[in-house]
Amino acid sequence: QVQPVESGGGLVQPGESLRLSCLASRAILSTWSALTMAWYRQAPGLQRELVAQITDRGTTTYADSVQGRFTITKNNAKRTAYLQMDNLRAEDTAVYYCNAIFRGSTFWGQGTQVTVSS
């Protein structure tokens, strides 16, 4: 049904920006239109946490720690969700996972590493 595929991670310095992409591969247009897309992250030794979410209607939610710095958007034509990350901090270092929810089922991507270090 849906296979999220992330891209865009990498190594940056504090204060720089990155944009992550998540393609909902295998999703036909009608499925994509009903998806809630989200980004989670997991740092070593910590639990996976919700970073940002965008519903099928475009309503967005952010973790307090990224509010004002990260922006989640989606491009319906490309069936892709994005996470624009600005003013990155060392504490943003983690593996970032894309998540898609469709009719009660959850689908996870394989994750992409983001490292913020000087």
C-alpha positions in Angstrom: 0.0 0.0 0.0 2.5 2.6 1.2 6.3 2.4 1.5 7.8 5.6 2.8 11.3 6.3 1.4 13.4 9.0 3.0 16.2 11.0 1.6 18.2 14.2 2.4 20.0 13.5 5.6 23.6 14.4 6.2 26.2 16.2 8.3 25.8 19.9 8.9 27.2 22.5 11.3 25.1 24.2 14.0 22.9 26.9 12.5 22.7 25.4 9.1 19.7 23.9 7.3 18.7 20.6 5.8 15.5 19.4 4.0 14.4 15.8 4.3 12.1 14.2 1.7 9.7 11.3 2.1 8.2 9.7 -1.0 5.1 7.6 -0.4 6.1 5.0 -2.9 3.4 2.5 -4.0 0.7 5.0 -2.9 -1.9 5.7 -5.6 -3.4 9.2 -5.6 -6.5 8.3 -3.7 -4.3 6.7 -0.9 -2.0 9.6 -0.8 -4.9 12.0 -0.4 -6.0 10.1 2.8 -2.5 9.9 4.4 -1.3 11.6 7.5 2.4 12.0 7.2 4.9 12.5 10.0 8.5 12.7 10.9 9.9 11.0 14.0 13.5 10.9 15.2 15.5 8.7 17.5 18.8 9.7 19.1 21.1 7.0 20.6 19.8 5.8 23.9 16.5 7.7 23.6 13.0 6.8 22.6 11.7 7.6 19.2 9.8 10.9 19.3 7.4 12.8 17.1 8.9 15.8 15.4 6.2 17.0 13.1 3.0 15.8 11.5 0.7 16.9 8.7 -2.7 15.5 8.2 -4.6 14.8 5.0 -6.2 18.2 5.3 -2.9 20.0 5.9 -3.1 20.5 9.6 0.4 20.6 11.1 1.7 19.7 14.6 5.2 20.2 15.9 7.2 19.1 18.9 8.0 22.1 21.2 11.7 21.5 20.7 11.5 22.3 16.9 8.6 24.8 16.8 9.7 27.8 14.8 12.7 26.0 13.3 11.2 23.1 11.4 8.5 23.1 8.8 6.5 20.1 7.4 4.9 20.4 4.0 3.7 18.1 1.3 3.5 18.1 -2.4 0.4 16.1 -3.6 1.5 15.9 -7.2 4.8 14.3 -6.1 3.3 12.2 -3.3 6.1 13.6 -1.1 6.3 15.1 2.3 9.2 17.4 3.3 10.7 18.5 6.6 12.6 21.7 6.3 15.0 22.0 9.2 16.5 25.4 9.9 18.9 26.7 12.6 19.9 23.1 13.4 21.4 22.3 16.8 23.6 19.5 18.0 20.6 18.1 19.9 18.8 17.6 16.6 21.3 14.8 15.8 19.3 11.6 15.3 18.0 9.1 12.8 14.9 10.6 11.2 12.0 8.4 10.2 9.1 9.1 7.9 5.8 7.7 9.0 2.6 7.3 7.1 -0.8 6.5 8.6 -3.6 5.1 6.3 -6.9 3.9 7.6 -5.4 2.8 11.0 -2.3 1.2 9.5 1.1 2.6 10.1 4.0 2.5 7.7 7.6 3.4 8.4 10.6 4.3 6.3 14.1 3.0 6.8 15.4 6.2 8.4 18.0 8.8 7.4 20.8 10.1 9.6 21.0 13.7 10.5 24.2 14.8 12.3 24.7 18.4 13.5 28.3 19.0 14.6 31.0 21.6 14.3 
